[in-house]
Amino acid sequence: MATAVRAVVCSVAAPRALCSSTATSSAVKVVSSANVGRLPSPFFGTLKGKLFTQVAGNQSAVILRKHSIHGLRALHQGEYSTKDDGKPETLEYRVFFSDKEGKTISPWHDIPLKAGDGLYNFIVEIPKGTSAKMEVATDEPNTPIKQDTKKGKLRFYPYAINWNYGLLPQTWEDPTHANPEIEGCLGDNDPVDVVEIGERKAAIGEVLKVKPLAVLAMIDEGELDWKVVAISVDDPKAHLVNSMADVETHFPGTLTAIRDWFRDYKIPDGKPANKFGLDNKPADEVYALRVIEETNNAWANLVKRCKTVEAVPHIFWSSRVAVGEELGGIQRNVTRVVGALASGSCTEEAFSFRYMTGWFSVVSNLRSLTAVASSLSRIFGGCRLCELSSKNALRSGGAFKESNVLSFYG
């Protein structure tokens, strides 16, 4: 089972370190010919493609055959290249990454954090002088870059950003860790952000080698959202800038401008200004390196937890079906009771019977859900069921929406 399931992990976009290079030849049976569109998985992202059951002897596992990628724009840069899928400024637009062998990779998981000689890899999401809010899609296979959305609409900053903006790969701001130095704030569940202050406008998906120079502790709606200030080693002034003090000398006013930009960008939308920890001041390059190391360790621990769960895909899909059936059962039984009351033709005795049998059915459904959650908790080695959306979870027929089923945090 282990070998077969490792192949499943590879097909649904786990980090390359989690994948086995050995695939098992096996019979493949179609579960459904319908496309699977953006189904969420707590560890392996939003899945898109067609589902199959892979059978090897008396063992089976659910796998996903992903849709092919048709790129419109390609960016080739040394060890990595990018390719567009879809049209910019649309909901479907994605920028996928490949290694030098042409294999699709995750920019978050597969591109190393360290670039050698004390430098770090920085992945550009939002080029200097643009306003489309682009970000690595941490919940999708291979974590491509996409434009962020809110309530189904594409997001834009109210004004263009003045620097290249993106992330440090292989970092993660742990949402379960309360930082005692930053008002006990929890991490924002994303990679660490980078503000690159060089003069050149970079391209979406470009990977730059940078020197960290300072860091700002932004607090966004109670969550800690680090902003590492860095400079590309290819910038003409890079040899002059090695510390926060050097930034003040050669880029005067830049650190204050960065803080003020991120403090105020939500105000035009009617939201309050963001706050900053560390007395509202940037911390130096030594502190920035400590933040990078801590968030890299958090990412490594996250990957380690995922890696130990070899049967996640099969278990997740099986549990998803079970949860859906139980939620659908609750919906049907509640509807049954309410319908009896609303009909007006139901006698008190008949309604009482329907109410009691419906209630017992709901209790049975809830016990089944509890059993599923308990099993998942044991399987995931300490992960806990932390959210079951009460607003949208119930839907007739046992079906349910993408965003309201389960959320897991290690």
N, C-alpha and C positions, 0 to 999 in steps of 0.2 A: 504493500500500500504506500510506503514512504516514497518510493521512486516515482510512482504514478502521480502522487499528490504534489511532489516537487515540480513536476512538469506543469501541473495546474497553476502553481504559484507563479511560475515564469510567464504563463499566458495571461495573467491578470495584473501584471505590472508591479510585482514586488520589486524591491531593490535588487540589482544584479547579484549582490552578495548572498541573497536568499535563494537564488536559483541553482538547480542542479544542471550540469551540462549534459547529463545522461538522460535521454528520453526513452520511454518504454514504448515499443511498437505494440499496438493494441487495436481492437475493433472499436469503431466509433459509431454510435447510434444517435440520430437526431432526436432531441427532446422536443424541440419546437422549431418550426421553420420561420417563425416570426422574429423580427429583429428585436433585440434587447436594447432599449434606449436609456442610457444614463441611470442604471440601478446602483444605489450606493452600497459600499462595503466598508465596514469600520476600519479595516487595515489596508485594503488593496485598491481603494478608490472607487470612483463611479465607473461601472462597467458598461461597455457598449459593443454590441456585436450579435452573435448568435450562440445560444447555449446548446451544448452537446453533453451526452453521457459517454465517458470513456470507460470501456470495459477491458480488464486484463485478467483473464481467468475468472475466479469468483469474486473479484474485487472491482469496484467502480468508483468513479469520481466525476463531479460536474466540472466541465471546462468551458471556456469562453473562446470563440473564434472571433477575433476583433475585425472590424471593418478595415479595409485598406485605406491608405493615406494618399491623397492626391494633392501634391504641393504646387503652389503657384509661384512662390518666391523661395530661393535657396541662398543661404549664407554659409560659405565654406571658410573655416578659420582653424587651421592647424589640425588639432586632434578632434575637433567637434564641428558639426555642421547643423544647420537648421533648415526646416522646410515648412512652408505655410500650408495649412489646410483650411480652405474657405476664404471668404472675403473679409478684409479688415473692417472693424466697426460693425460686425454682425454677431449674433449670439453663437453662431457655429464656428467662428474663426478660432484656429489653434495654431501654435508654432511648436512643432515637434523637433526633438534633438536626436542626432545620430552620432555614433563614434566613427573613427576613421575606417572601420570595416563596413560601415553602412548600417549597423544594427541600431534600431531605435532604443534610446536610453532615457532615463529620467534625469533631468538637470538637477533636481533636488538630491536624489539618492546616489547617482552614478558618477557625477563629476566630483572629483575630490575637493575637499576644502582647501588643503594646502597646495601651493604651486611651487614650493621650493624656494630657498634663499630668503626665508622669512616673509614670503609673499603669500597672498591668498587669492583664490579664484572668486571672481564676482560675476554674477549672471545678470545682464541688463534686462529688466522687464519694461521700464518706462524710459525712453530716450529723453535727453535734455531738450526742453522747449516744446514738449507735447503734453496733452492733458488727458488722453484716454487712460483709464486706470487699469493697466495690465498687471497680471500676477500669475505666478505658477499655480496651476490647478492641483492642489495637494490631494484632492479627492477624486482624481481621474487617472486612468491607466497612463503610465509613463510621465505623469505630471507635466503636460505641456503648458505653455504660456497661453492664457486666454484673457479676454477683457472681463473684469468683474461686473457683476450684476446686482441689482437690488429690486425686488418685486418684479422680476422678469425684464427689467430695463437695463441697458448698458450704463455703466457708471463713468463719469468724467469728473476730473477735478474742476473747480470753478475757474481756475486759471492754470496756465502752463507751469510745469515744474522747471526750476532753473538749473537742475543738475541731472546727471544720469542716475537712475534709481533702480534698485533690484535687490538681490539676495545673496547671502553666502550659502553655498550648498553644504549639505551634511551638517546643518545646524537646526535646532528646534527649540522654541520657547515653550517649555513644559507648562501646560495649563493646570497641573496639580502642584506645582512648586510655588510656594509663597516666598517672595524675595524680601528678607528682613531689612535690606538696605533701601528698598523702594516701597515703603509704606505697606509691606506685606502683599504687594500685588502679585497676581498669578500671571504666568506667561500667556501670550495670545494664541498659542497653538499653531504658529507659523514659523518658517525659517526666519533668521535674523535679517533685517533690512540693511541696505547699504546706500549711502548717498556719496556718489563719486564726483569730486569737485573739479576734475580736469576740464580743459577748454574745448575738447572735441565732443561733438554729439555722436554717441554710439548708436548701434542698431539694436532692435529687439532681438534678444537671444544671443547677443555677442558675449563672449566670455573674456573678461579682462583680468590681468594680474594686477593686484592692488596692494598698497601699503595702508594698513589701518592707522589712523592718526588721532581719533577721538571718538567718543560715543555719547549719545544723548539718551536719557531714560524717559521716553515719552510714555505717558499714561493715557490710554485711549479707552474711555468708558470703563475705567477700573482695571483694565488689563495692561500689563507691561509690554511695551513694543519698542525694543531697542533700535536705535538708529546709529549704525557705525558710519563715521565719516572717514572716507578713504580717498586715495588718488591713484590713478592708473600709472604704472611705471613707464608707460609710453608718453606721458604728458611732458611737454618741454620743461616744466618746473619740478618734475618729480624728484630730481636729484637734490633739490633745495629743501624739500619738505620731508621731514622724518618724525615730527612730533606735533603735538597740539600747539606748542609755542611757535613752531615754524609756520603753521597755518595762519596764525594771527599776523605773522610778519609778512608773508608772501601772498596771502589771500585775506587781507584785513576786512573784518566785518562779516566774513562768510559763515562762521559758526553761529553768530547771532541771527543771521538771515535764515539759516536752515531751521533753527529753533522756532523762529517767528512764523515761517511758512507752514510748518507742521502744526504749530499751535493754532493757527487761524483758518486753515483751509476748509473746515466744516462750518464756519460761522455763516457764510452766504446761504447755506441750506437750513439755517435756523437752529443749528445745534450749538451747544456751548463750546468754548475753546478747549483744546486738549491741555493737559497739565504735564509738568515734567518733574521727575524726582531729582535727587542730588542737588537740592537747593536751586533748581531751575537753571543749572549750569552744566556745560559739557564736562565729561571726565576725560582724562588724558589717554595717551596711547597705551600705557601699561594697563589701565583699567579696561580699555577696549579689548585688549588681548585676553584678559581674564574672562570677559563676557563671552568672547568667541570660544574659548576653551570649554567653559561651562555648558554652553548651548550645544557644542559638538558632542560632549559627553552625554547630554540629554538625548540627542539624536541617536547616538550609538546604543544607548539603553533601550530606546524605542524599537530600533531595528532588531536588537537581540531578543526582545519579547516576541516580536512578530516571527522571527526565524525559528523559535522553538515550537511554534504551533504549525506543524506541517500539514495538519488536516483542516486548516481554517476554511478553504474554499468549499469543500464538501459539507462541512458542518454548518457553515454560514448559510448556504443555500437551503439545506434541509431545515434549519431552524427558521429561516425566512418564511418558508412554506407553512411550517407549523404555527408560527406567530400569526401569519395572515389568516389561516383557518380559524384560529381562536378569536381574533379580533372580529372576523366576519360573523362568527357564531354569537358573540356578544351583541353585535349590531342587530342581527336577526331576532334574537330573543327579546331585546329591549323594544324593538319595533313591534313585535308580537303583542307585548303587554300594553304598550301605548295605543296600538291599533284597537285592541279590545275595548279600552276605555273610551276612545274617541268615537267608536262606531255608534254608541247610544242604544244599540239593540241588544247589548250584552247584559244579562241579569247579574245581580250582585254575586250570586253563587258561582256562575260561570266565570265571571271576572276574577273572583278570588282564586279559583282553580288555575286559571291561565296565569295570574300574577305569580302564584307560588311555583308553578312548574317553570315559568320563565325565569324566576329568580334563581331557582336551583340550577338551571342551565347556565346562567351567567356566572354563578359561583364556580361551577365545574370548569367553565372556560378560563376563569381567572386562575384557578389552581393549575390548569395546564400551562398557562403563560408563566406562572411562577416556576414550574418545573423546568420549562425551557430556559428561563433566565438562570436558574441554579446550575443547570448543566453547562451552559455557556460560560458561566463564571468559573467553574472548575476547569473546563477545557482551556480557557485562555489564561490560566495560571495567575489569577488575581485580578484580572480585568473585571470591572463592575458595570452592571447595567445602570446607567445614570440618567437616562432620559427616555420616557415613553410619552410621546406627545399626546396630550389629552384633547388638544384643539382639533386635530385632523386625523387622529389615529383610526377612528372607526369609519368603515366604508362598506356598503352592502356587497354581498357576494364573496366576501373573504379577500377582496383586493384592497390595496392600500397604496397611498402616495409615496413617492420616492423619499421625501425628506422627513417623514414623521414616524419611522418605525423604531429603530434602535440607534443609540449612540454609545460607543464604548471609549473609555479613556483608561489607559494603563495606570 
